[in-house]
Amino acid sequence: MALTRDFKETVLARVQADPKFRDALLEEGIETMLSGDVDTGKAILRDYIKATVGFEQLGVEVGSSPKSLIRMFGPTGNPQARNLFSVISQLQRHAGLTLHVTAQPY
């Protein structure tokens, strides 16, 4: 199900107004990917990127074209691990966060 424009605008406004929500969105996108739901994780990170640094600036910062990044986080994108981790690293720097993986039993 596609998200409505109003929903995406609401998320954008909330990310820009609420730093805790913004940080939680980044964390959720990465956790979702690590749990195996790569498509949903990419969608969350795509919205996060649009609402924060933007694809143009992120492309400059990671040395990749904005179009490549948009494709990478699109529904059919299949990012290489090197590119994905480079983006995640830059998003953490931009947010002023360091995320850590913690093992938890099933």
C-alpha positions, 0 to 999 in steps of 0.5 A: 500500500502506497503512503499518501502525500499527507502522511509523508509530509507529516513525517517530514514535519515531525522529523524536522520538529522532533529530534527524538523522533528523527533519531528513532526513525534512523534507528528503526530503519537500520533495525528493520533491515537487520531483522531481515525486512530490507525493503521496509528498512530501505523505505524508512531510511529513504524517508529519513534521508529526504527529511534530513540531509537529502539525497543531493548532500548525502551523495556529495558526502559519500561520493556517490551520485544522488540518482544512484542513492535514490535507486539504492533505497528504492523498491527495487534497489539492491545496495552493495554492503559497502555502499549501504554501510557508507551511507549508514555511517554518514547518516550517523555522523550527520545525526550526531549518533553512534548506533550499536548492535546488541545481541538478544536471545529469541 
